[in-house]
Amino acid sequence: MNISAEPCLFDLPVVHDLRGNLSFAQKGILPFEVERVYWIYDVPSGESHAGRALRRTTEILVALSGSFTVETTDATGQTRTFTLNRSYKALLLPPMTWRQLSDFSTNAVALVIASAAYDPDDYIRSSESFISGSK
């Protein structure tokens, strides 16, 4: 898989079994070498998670449990909304994509797979800074 210039959904592999399904991500399926994995959980139902963009890092988001909405804005100003509610649906977020997570269902778990380790200098934490910096 190649890294898209804009946010896009893609399917992770699914192994169907009567005992339960299994999805996975590994080298060759993901468009980058994984440097960091983290998850967001215990967000109160209906609440939002702070918006931000990354200058150099690509991320993939997956709803491991429950559902949430991701609103994205790319460097051209195009806004798109994605609802993640299946554990095999992944959302690719290229660098310089503003993202806001909201509408968390009860017990939702958001998995984030990143192409780089945490670097505070990579973060844009203000939508105004993102908009002015991407022009």
VMD Tcl script that draws the C-alpha trace (Angstrom):
set ca {
  {0.00 0.00 0.00}
  {1.28 3.46 -0.90}
  {0.83 6.49 1.32}
  {-2.02 8.59 0.00}
  {-1.73 12.36 -0.19}
  {-5.14 12.66 1.46}
  {-6.95 10.82 4.25}
  {-8.45 7.54 3.08}
  {-10.07 4.40 4.45}
  {-8.68 0.96 3.74}
  {-9.48 -2.56 4.90}
  {-7.19 -4.59 7.10}
  {-7.16 -8.35 6.47}
  {-9.89 -10.36 8.18}
  {-9.70 -14.05 9.05}
  {-13.28 -15.27 9.50}
  {-13.91 -18.04 12.00}
  {-17.01 -19.33 13.77}
  {-15.19 -18.71 17.07}
  {-14.64 -15.04 16.21}
  {-12.90 -12.97 13.57}
  {-9.30 -11.83 13.60}
  {-7.79 -8.77 11.91}
  {-4.14 -7.81 11.84}
  {-1.57 -5.33 10.61}
  {2.00 -6.20 9.72}
  {4.89 -5.29 7.45}
  {3.73 -5.30 3.86}
  {0.15 -4.39 4.78}
  {0.91 -1.01 6.32}
  {2.43 1.72 4.15}
  {5.26 2.47 6.59}
  {7.47 0.91 9.24}
  {5.73 1.22 12.61}
  {7.63 3.34 15.13}
  {4.89 3.95 17.70}
  {1.53 2.52 18.73}
  {-0.86 4.05 21.24}
  {-4.56 3.91 22.04}
  {-7.17 6.35 23.27}
  {-9.85 5.04 25.63}
  {-12.18 6.00 28.47}
  {-13.27 9.11 26.57}
  {-16.70 9.96 28.01}
  {-19.51 9.04 25.60}
  {-20.19 11.85 23.12}
  {-17.02 13.76 24.03}
  {-14.19 14.93 21.76}
  {-10.45 14.35 21.80}
  {-8.20 17.36 21.15}
  {-7.57 18.26 17.53}
  {-4.09 18.42 16.05}
  {-1.92 17.78 13.01}
  {1.53 16.29 12.55}
  {4.13 17.85 10.29}
  {6.06 14.70 9.28}
  {4.30 11.69 10.77}
  {1.75 9.45 9.05}
  {-0.83 7.78 11.26}
  {-3.42 5.03 10.92}
  {-6.52 5.03 13.15}
  {-8.65 1.97 13.90}
  {-11.72 1.63 16.14}
  {-10.83 -1.53 18.06}
  {-14.04 -1.27 20.04}
  {-17.10 0.95 19.71}
  {-17.13 3.89 17.36}
  {-15.97 7.47 16.92}
  {-15.93 10.15 14.24}
  {-12.81 11.67 12.68}
  {-13.08 15.04 10.97}
  {-10.06 15.82 8.82}
  {-8.82 18.93 7.03}
  {-5.93 18.63 4.62}
  {-3.40 21.30 3.60}
  {-5.70 22.48 0.76}
  {-8.55 23.10 3.21}
  {-10.67 20.13 2.11}
  {-12.67 18.78 5.06}
  {-13.90 15.20 5.25}
  {-15.67 13.21 7.95}
  {-15.14 9.50 8.63}
  {-16.96 7.25 11.08}
  {-14.84 4.38 12.36}
  {-16.92 1.54 13.77}
  {-15.42 -1.69 12.39}
  {-12.16 -3.13 13.69}
  {-10.96 -4.02 10.18}
  {-11.50 -0.49 8.76}
  {-8.42 1.72 9.02}
  {-8.08 5.43 8.32}
  {-4.78 6.65 6.87}
  {-3.83 10.18 7.92}
  {-0.88 11.58 5.96}
  {1.33 14.33 7.39}
  {-0.20 17.83 7.50}
  {-3.73 16.55 8.12}
  {-5.68 18.27 10.88}
  {-7.79 15.72 12.74}
  {-10.43 16.00 15.41}
  {-11.89 12.89 17.07}
  {-15.42 13.12 18.43}
  {-18.66 11.25 19.16}
  {-17.00 8.44 21.09}
  {-19.39 5.63 21.94}
  {-19.32 4.01 25.37}
  {-16.18 1.86 25.76}
  {-14.69 3.00 22.43}
  {-11.00 2.27 21.91}
  {-9.08 4.13 19.19}
  {-5.83 2.47 18.11}
  {-3.23 4.77 16.53}
  {-0.29 3.37 14.54}
  {2.39 5.96 13.75}
  {5.33 6.15 11.37}
  {7.51 8.03 13.88}
  {8.24 8.09 17.58}
  {6.76 10.90 19.66}
  {8.35 14.27 18.93}
  {6.67 17.35 20.44}
  {8.13 19.51 17.65}
  {6.14 17.48 15.07}
  {2.80 18.58 16.56}
  {0.61 21.48 15.45}
  {-1.88 21.91 18.28}
  {-3.78 24.98 17.09}
  {-6.12 24.92 14.09}
  {-5.24 28.56 13.40}
  {-1.53 27.67 13.23}
  {-2.34 24.73 10.95}
  {-4.39 26.87 8.56}
  {-1.81 29.66 8.42}
  {1.12 27.23 8.15}
  {-0.34 25.22 5.30}
  {-0.93 28.21 3.03}
}
mol new
graphics top color blue
foreach p $ca { graphics top sphere $p radius 0.5 }
foreach p [lrange $ca 0 end-1] q [lrange $ca 1 end] { graphics top cylinder $p $q radius 0.2 }
display resetview
